[in-house]
Amino acid sequence: MTALIIDILLWGSLIGVSVIAWRQDKAVLGTALRNGGMDFINIVPRIALGVIGSGFIAAIIPSEVIVGGLGPDTGWLGVATAVVAGAATPGGPVVGFSIGAVALKSGGGTPQVVAYVVAWALFAFQRVILWEIPFMPARFVWFRCAVSVPFPFLAAAIVMVIGKP
Amino acid sequence: MSKLPKTEPPNDEEGAETVSRSKRKPFGWSTFIIAALVAISAALVWRRDGLDGVWTILSHDVSLFGEIMPRVLAGCLLGGLLAAVLPHDKVSRSLGPESGLKGLLIGTAFGAILPGGPFTAYPVASALLAVGADFGATIAMVVSWTLIGYGRAVAWEMPIMGADFTLWRIVISLPMPILAGALGRFVYVRVRNRFKL
């Protein structure tokens, strides 16, 4: 159901922008679609590798090691561990969130788990390498990742102040 | 892409450079690292679970790949169209280096409402950069998409982490796209020459 709504929004936006381009200039529409199509062709091998390969990576990562590092008494060292673990977690959203959920259920510290989830969202290496760099200028991507580093720590600090949900 | 009118001031190298999109290679060193990681992981799965284990994972992932392919195509086309349709001068004004807090807020709002996953967020962000948005506003957009965008939250985070955790995590994250964009701008003007950004 969610996937259907996302598809409708996505293709709806695409049709909407196509109509705008077509009304502006028909040649623009052709060129833009060709550029987008070329991007697609260039990106498919990497996406194939990432999507088809991530299941294998997810199957062998030692998630219990990550979960063990996120205990409630680990303090800021635990938060730092969580940030590194979030960046290093391979695989898609199922892997990242499942590790977070297991950590939370098995008594992990909330600031550490939040830092883990936020770090994973901001700069999980597999998403950066397989999605962000192919689409965007590499210097932008590295700069964005560097600038994002303080934010998992900030999230953990906010949690330490305001407490659990 | 190189035919875009260059309306940015001469000292702003950002737009001019990002316009060249043809440099991308399908395979580079980073892809090679992932490929090696996948190969090692597949070998370990094969040793542990045998051929059946490898086959189960492979068939699941191939069907997932088939499912998202049309969305990747839609995202790429959307990025290409936006780069062509968005008016360069207006984007530079509302999302450029001089756009101030308003530019960061627009970037944040745009990232939060953008439909789809990485297959839309990155092509669209790349299109914005190409038509005159600065690093700060684009960072706000990407960070907003990943931290407060509803796509991944609804599809993955809520079912796995629970609604309470997800909503609470999003509330905590609300200021972050703007802060990240502001930090990006602050740092960018200071290091752009040193690191040839």
Interface residues (C-beta under 8 A of the other chain):
Chain A: T2 A3 I6 D7 L9 L10 W11 S13 L14 V17 S18 I20 A21 Q24 V28 L29 T31 A32 L33 R34 N35 G36 G37 D39 F40 N42 I43 V44 P45 R46 I47 A48 L49 G50 V51 I52 G53 S54 G55 F56 I57 A59 I60 P90 P93 V94 F97 S98 G100 A101 L104 V114 V117 V118 A121 L122 Q126 R127 I129 L130 W131 E132 I133 P134 F135 M136 P137 R139 F140 F143 R144 A146 V147 S148 P150 F151 L154 A155 I158 V159 I162 P165
Chain B: M1 E17 T18 R21 R24 K25 P26 F27 S30 T31 I33 I34 A35 L37 V38 S41 A42 L44 V45 R48 D49 G53 V54 I57 L58 H60 D61 V62 L64 F65 I68 M69 R71 V72 L73 A74 G75 C76 L77 L78 G79 G80 L81 L82 A83 A84 V85 P115 G116 G117 P118 F119 T120 Y122 P123 A125 S126 L129 F135 T138 I139 V142 V143 T146 L147 G151 R152 V154 A155 W156 E157 I160 M161 G162 D164 F165 L167 W168 R169 I172 S173 M176 L179 A180 L183 G184 V187 Y188 F195 K196 L197
